[in-house]
Structures are given as C-alpha cells and as structure tokens.
Amino acid sequence: MDINILVTKINVYDEVSKTSSYTGAKMDENGSAYMRIFTIDEDRVALERFWNEACNAVVGLLKPFIARLSTLVESHTIDLSNNFSATLNMPNSFDATLTESINNSLFSYFTNYIVGKWYEYVNKDESSAYLKNAAVMLEDVKGKIYYRKKPTRVKPTV
C-alpha cells in the first residue's frame, strides 16, 4: 500500500515567520526584540539550511519505506517550490487513516525544528523548547509509521 507524504516549504516558512513575529512582538515594548527575532526574506539562506537538515532527519526516519522521494537537492539557493514529498510503500497492516496525521505531525516537526534552530541565533532562551517539541513530533511520526492495525477475520461465506 502506497501513501503520499507532503510538507509544503512555503507553508512551513510562513508558520516560522508567524511564530517568530509573535514571539518578537510579545517580548518587549520598544520593538527591538521584534526586529531581532522576526524572520525576513534575507534570513532565508539560514532557514534553507535548517529546512535541509529537517529533510535529512525525516528521510532517515522514513528510509525503510521510501518508494519515491521528491528532488531533495541541498543547494545554496532558495527554492520555495522544493517541497518535501515522498511516496511510502507501507505494509498492508498499516492504518492508512493515519496518513493525514503523519503529514500534520511532519509539518509541526519542520516548523518547530526550523524555529528552534533560528532561535539558537536570536532567542537562545526559547530555542531548546522548540527543538524538544520538534523531537517529540518526529517520535510521533515514528509511532504512527510503525503502528499496525490488528488483522480482521473475514467470515467465510457458505
């Protein structure tokens, strides 16, 4: 059974931007934290490196099941259309209803990982919380990927 995994880079970057904007706005009254923490287009070079690191970690987790992987090019250019996309060949006992939840957890993983890595530069006090949350999300994906539904017996027809 094949399932499709998709994490859209531009959506992750938008969420990273929202998170960093919110954090910066709430930190102080004069706006200096906002300007330091909020991600802008010029920061995308660093964010791209974090995106590639997150992709590599997910590939490492999913590699026993990967049937097809999107073009995962680690370049020094920023390509917002280079999403994380994979087709996984799962056993028949895999619960396909978990696919959407896996995609959602991966989105959260990518977002938390990138925010955590960014905050190592600009907001060290909060970076470890985001990186820990990213690790929890990756473990959540692992649990769903390796979960197997119980077999059901089919009563023979007479």
Rosetta silent file (secondary structure, phi, psi, omega in degrees, C-alpha in Angstrom):
SEQUENCE: MDINILVTKINVYDEVSKTSSYTGAKMDENGSAYMRIFTIDEDRVALERFWNEACNAVVGLLKPFIARLSTLVESHTIDLSNNFSATLNMPNSFDATLTESINNSLFSYFTNYIVGKWYEYVNKDESSAYLKNAAVMLEDVKGKIYYRKKPTRVKPTV
SCORE:     score description
SCORE:     0.000 S_00000001
   1 L     0.000  128.339  178.979    0.000    0.000    0.000 S_00000001
   2 E   -99.636  138.775  172.668    1.431    3.364   -1.008 S_00000001
   3 E  -126.294  152.129 -179.128    0.842    6.584    0.925 S_00000001
   4 E  -108.340  132.721  178.088    1.920   10.093   -0.038 S_00000001
   5 E  -112.440  133.272  178.792    3.702   12.430    2.307 S_00000001
   6 E  -144.558  125.979  171.293    3.853   16.151    1.543 S_00000001
   7 E  -123.842  117.982 -175.911    5.228   19.060    3.527 S_00000001
   8 L   -86.955  118.886 -174.695    4.961   22.338    1.650 S_00000001
   9 H   -57.868  -46.639 -176.680    8.015   24.500    2.231 S_00000001
  10 H   -62.114  -35.934  177.129    6.303   27.868    1.754 S_00000001
  11 H   -66.968  -39.026  176.589    3.653   26.922    4.350 S_00000001
  12 H   -64.492  -47.306 -179.743    6.372   25.936    6.831 S_00000001
  13 H   -61.878  -37.269  176.530    8.270   29.175    6.194 S_00000001
  14 H   -63.045  -41.805  179.421    5.041   31.158    6.654 S_00000001
  15 H   -68.233  -38.407  175.214    4.450   29.437   10.000 S_00000001
  16 H   -60.931  -43.102  178.753    8.060   30.077   11.054 S_00000001
  17 H   -62.633  -45.178  178.962    7.551   33.737   10.165 S_00000001
  18 H   -61.877  -44.150 -178.465    4.304   33.932   12.168 S_00000001
  19 H   -64.295  -46.251 -178.874    5.897   32.258   15.180 S_00000001
  20 H   -68.598  -34.821  177.157    8.982   34.457   15.164 S_00000001
  21 H   -63.862  -47.625 -179.178    6.853   37.572   14.605 S_00000001
  22 H   -61.850  -46.556 -179.486    4.568   36.724   17.513 S_00000001
  23 H   -60.572  -47.335 -179.219    7.485   35.932   19.829 S_00000001
  24 H   -62.801  -39.952 -178.809    9.324   39.141   18.942 S_00000001
  25 H   -67.378  -32.074 -176.853    6.216   41.296   19.337 S_00000001
  26 H   -86.040   -9.499 -174.060    5.463   39.880   22.791 S_00000001
  27 H   -80.490  -35.082 -179.234    8.989   40.226   24.178 S_00000001
  28 L  -153.430  167.719 -175.690    9.268   43.969   24.606 S_00000001
  29 L   -85.592  -27.675 -173.148    7.518   47.258   24.155 S_00000001
  30 L   -89.789   -5.780  174.652   10.062   49.142   22.029 S_00000001
  31 L    88.572    0.658 -178.767   10.234   46.644   19.162 S_00000001
  32 H   -69.059  -37.406  177.622   13.929   45.791   19.345 S_00000001
  33 H   -67.087  -38.903  178.757   13.225   42.104   20.035 S_00000001
  34 H   -58.170  -47.783 -178.490   10.755   42.019   17.169 S_00000001
  35 H   -66.229  -29.707 -178.617   13.368   43.289   14.712 S_00000001
  36 H   -80.509  -36.627 -170.511   15.934   40.800   16.041 S_00000001
  37 H   -94.626  -39.248 -176.502   13.701   37.700   16.143 S_00000001
  38 L   -59.250  130.284  178.538   11.261   38.079   13.248 S_00000001
  39 L   -80.372  137.346  177.812   12.452   36.215   10.139 S_00000001
  40 L  -122.559  173.135 -176.874   12.694   38.237    6.956 S_00000001
  41 H   -55.123  -36.973 -179.234   13.488   37.277    3.363 S_00000001
  42 H   -66.244  -17.631  179.357   17.206   37.880    3.899 S_00000001
  43 H   -85.033   -5.658 -173.603   17.183   35.197    6.612 S_00000001
  44 H   -65.065  -22.690  176.802   16.031   32.509    4.197 S_00000001
  45 H   -62.331  -46.355  177.360   19.585   31.364    3.481 S_00000001
  46 H   -67.095  -42.558 -179.286   19.893   30.194    7.088 S_00000001
  47 H   -62.721  -34.246  179.241   16.345   28.855    7.098 S_00000001
  48 H   -63.479  -40.665  176.880   17.110   26.878    3.942 S_00000001
  49 H   -62.638  -40.748  178.478   19.965   25.114    5.705 S_00000001
  50 H   -67.286  -37.974  176.135   17.626   24.243    8.575 S_00000001
  51 H   -58.608  -46.586 -179.390   14.997   23.007    6.068 S_00000001
  52 H   -64.283  -38.666  176.467   17.601   20.686    4.522 S_00000001
  53 H   -62.104  -43.215  178.890   18.641   19.391    7.942 S_00000001
  54 H   -64.027  -42.474  177.562   14.999   18.646    8.770 S_00000001
  55 H   -58.492  -45.200 -179.371   14.525   16.882    5.421 S_00000001
  56 H   -61.493  -40.187  178.376   17.562   14.708    6.096 S_00000001
  57 H   -64.590  -41.491 -179.847   16.245   13.708    9.520 S_00000001
  58 H   -67.510  -41.240  176.838   12.842   12.775    8.059 S_00000001
  59 H   -60.370  -41.866  177.816   14.458   10.751    5.270 S_00000001
  60 H   -59.200  -38.912  179.119   16.479    8.922    7.913 S_00000001
  61 H   -71.415  -42.235 -172.881   13.297    8.042    9.768 S_00000001
  62 H   -90.435   -5.851 -169.701   11.279    7.036    6.700 S_00000001
  63 L   -54.854  -31.152  178.085   14.008    5.337    4.651 S_00000001
  64 L   -65.377  -16.830 -173.448   12.791    1.748    5.195 S_00000001
  65 L  -114.161   -6.760 -173.100    9.528    2.698    3.478 S_00000001
  66 E   -69.616  120.472  173.895   10.538    5.227    0.808 S_00000001
  67 E   -98.990  -33.770  178.969    9.471    4.142   -2.669 S_00000001
  68 E  -149.582  137.782  179.727    9.903    7.587   -4.260 S_00000001
  69 E  -125.172  137.914  177.423   11.416   10.782   -2.936 S_00000001
  70 L   -61.883  168.403  177.586   11.000   14.264   -4.367 S_00000001
  71 L   -64.093  108.528 -177.203   14.048   16.039   -5.640 S_00000001
  72 L  -106.529   80.205 -174.123   15.815   16.674   -2.389 S_00000001
  73 L   -99.801  120.915  174.840   18.609   18.936   -3.540 S_00000001
  74 L   -89.562  101.088  179.413   20.755   20.574   -0.937 S_00000001
  75 L  -121.070  174.874  178.850   21.825   23.704   -2.692 S_00000001
  76 L   -99.431   14.425  174.579   22.866   27.113   -1.574 S_00000001
  77 L  -108.375  162.200 -178.373   19.960   28.687   -3.394 S_00000001
  78 L  -104.863  117.518  178.552   16.480   29.161   -2.065 S_00000001
  79 L  -122.446  100.828 -176.262   13.763   27.319   -3.948 S_00000001
  80 L   -69.968  -12.132  178.500   10.422   27.771   -2.216 S_00000001
  81 L   -91.574   -3.657 -179.140    8.801   25.226   -4.514 S_00000001
  82 L   -83.478   80.243 -178.010   11.144   22.436   -3.405 S_00000001
  83 L   -77.894  166.925  170.864    8.709   20.736   -1.021 S_00000001
  84 E   -90.881  117.230 -178.146    9.310   17.558    0.919 S_00000001
  85 E  -138.742  132.180  179.118    7.399   14.878   -0.925 S_00000001
  86 E  -147.693  147.567  170.286    7.674   11.126   -0.639 S_00000001
  87 E  -106.749  125.934 -179.082    5.719    8.047   -1.530 S_00000001
  88 E  -107.430  133.512  175.227    5.993    5.378    1.132 S_00000001
  89 E   -94.198  104.960 -173.641    5.408    1.726    0.439 S_00000001
  90 L  -104.178  152.412  176.222    3.697    0.555    3.608 S_00000001
  91 L   -64.644  158.541  179.967    2.673   -2.950    4.650 S_00000001
  92 L   -61.205  -22.477 -179.645   -0.981   -3.900    4.248 S_00000001
  93 L   -83.063   -0.940  176.973   -1.370   -3.799    8.027 S_00000001
  94 L   -70.424  140.352  178.920   -0.583   -0.075    8.083 S_00000001
  95 L   -87.714   99.746 -175.297   -3.560    2.065    9.084 S_00000001
  96 H   -63.134  -17.643  177.984   -3.922    4.432    6.101 S_00000001
  97 H   -68.065  -11.338  178.906   -6.213    6.702    8.130 S_00000001
  98 H   -84.074   -7.851 -174.656   -3.040    7.922    9.875 S_00000001
  99 H   -57.478  -48.524 -179.815   -1.643    9.496    6.691 S_00000001
 100 H   -62.813  -39.463  178.434   -3.129   12.954    7.259 S_00000001
 101 H   -65.637  -36.705  176.447   -1.990   12.904   10.875 S_00000001
 102 H   -63.686  -45.622  177.835    1.534   11.968    9.760 S_00000001
 103 H   -59.726  -42.509  179.169    1.556   14.894    7.335 S_00000001
 104 H   -64.900  -42.156  179.108    0.352   17.238   10.105 S_00000001
 105 H   -66.273  -37.016  177.109    2.985   15.976   12.547 S_00000001
 106 H   -67.058  -38.828  175.135    5.704   16.400    9.920 S_00000001
 107 H   -58.273  -46.296  179.013    4.552   19.970    9.290 S_00000001
 108 H   -64.634  -38.532  177.495    4.841   20.628   13.031 S_00000001
 109 H   -60.201  -53.200 -178.785    8.247   18.939   13.126 S_00000001
 110 H   -56.808  -46.373 -177.951    9.620   21.074   10.288 S_00000001
 111 H   -62.547  -50.604 -178.407    8.213   24.268   11.806 S_00000001
 112 H   -64.549  -39.381 -179.972    9.463   23.590   15.340 S_00000001
 113 H   -63.763  -47.781 -177.943   12.867   22.426   14.141 S_00000001
 114 H   -65.692  -42.861  177.011   13.435   25.495   11.965 S_00000001
 115 H   -61.837  -44.890 -179.705   12.186   27.886   14.663 S_00000001
 116 H   -59.921  -43.851  178.778   14.377   26.131   17.247 S_00000001
 117 H   -67.709  -40.026  177.595   17.470   26.366   15.068 S_00000001
 118 H   -62.582  -43.380 -178.903   16.710   30.020   14.215 S_00000001
 119 H   -66.882  -20.199  172.828   16.226   30.810   17.895 S_00000001
 120 H   -61.120  -26.989  177.348   19.698   29.409   18.625 S_00000001
 121 H   -85.630  -42.658 -164.949   20.881   32.584   16.852 S_00000001
 122 H  -117.718  -12.047 -174.802   18.355   35.147   18.032 S_00000001
 123 L  -155.686   62.697 -171.904   16.450   33.874   21.081 S_00000001
 124 H   -53.678  -31.977 -177.559   18.523   31.263   22.919 S_00000001
 125 H   -61.426  -30.177 -176.212   16.162   31.116   25.902 S_00000001
 126 H  -105.215   -5.818 -174.609   13.381   29.590   23.823 S_00000001
 127 H   -63.345  -42.997 -175.917   15.356   27.521   21.305 S_00000001
 128 H   -64.940  -33.175  179.071   15.557   24.334   23.364 S_00000001
 129 H   -64.648  -41.900  178.981   11.785   24.223   23.891 S_00000001
 130 H   -69.162  -39.694  178.995   11.169   24.310   20.127 S_00000001
 131 H   -67.713  -36.811  175.612   13.872   21.725   19.423 S_00000001
 132 H   -65.233  -41.545  177.880   12.438   19.423   22.103 S_00000001
 133 H   -64.139  -37.765  176.207    8.983   19.829   20.605 S_00000001
 134 H   -61.251  -43.389  178.918   10.421   19.014   17.178 S_00000001
 135 H   -63.023  -38.709  176.954   11.928   15.816   18.587 S_00000001
 136 H   -63.200  -42.255  179.544    8.551   14.892   20.097 S_00000001
 137 H   -64.049  -38.852  178.738    6.867   15.442   16.718 S_00000001
 138 H   -67.468  -38.482  175.104    9.417   13.206   14.978 S_00000001
 139 H   -65.357  -36.049  176.372    8.816   10.477   17.565 S_00000001
 140 H   -61.476  -44.065  177.530    5.092   10.911   16.983 S_00000001
 141 H   -62.170  -43.846  179.665    5.630   10.310   13.261 S_00000001
 142 H   -59.010  -44.667  178.866    7.733    7.252   14.032 S_00000001
 143 H   -60.969  -39.359  179.941    4.980    5.816   16.235 S_00000001
 144 H   -72.545  -38.675 -179.205    2.391    6.319   13.500 S_00000001
 145 H   -65.052  -38.098 -176.624    4.601    4.913   10.748 S_00000001
 146 H   -92.953   -1.615  177.221    5.314    1.745   12.723 S_00000001
 147 L   -70.414  138.224  176.926    1.783    1.300   14.059 S_00000001
 148 L  -125.834  133.653  178.223   -0.001   -1.729   12.638 S_00000001
 149 L   -78.809  152.770 -179.600   -3.719   -2.307   12.818 S_00000001
 150 L   -68.942  142.978  177.639   -4.964   -5.615   14.085 S_00000001
 151 L   -67.807  147.876  176.052   -5.941   -8.077   11.415 S_00000001
 152 L  -109.691  141.515  179.557   -9.634   -8.650   10.912 S_00000001
 153 L   -88.148  137.143  176.077  -11.070  -12.035   10.250 S_00000001
 154 L  -101.911  122.743  179.715  -13.283  -12.485    7.302 S_00000001
 155 L   -73.410  132.398  179.768  -16.025  -14.973    7.912 S_00000001
 156 L   -67.973  143.198  176.939  -16.215  -17.466    5.118 S_00000001
 157 L   -88.031  142.169 -176.839  -19.426  -17.432    3.136 S_00000001
 158 L  -101.890    0.000    0.000  -21.266  -20.701    2.947 S_00000001
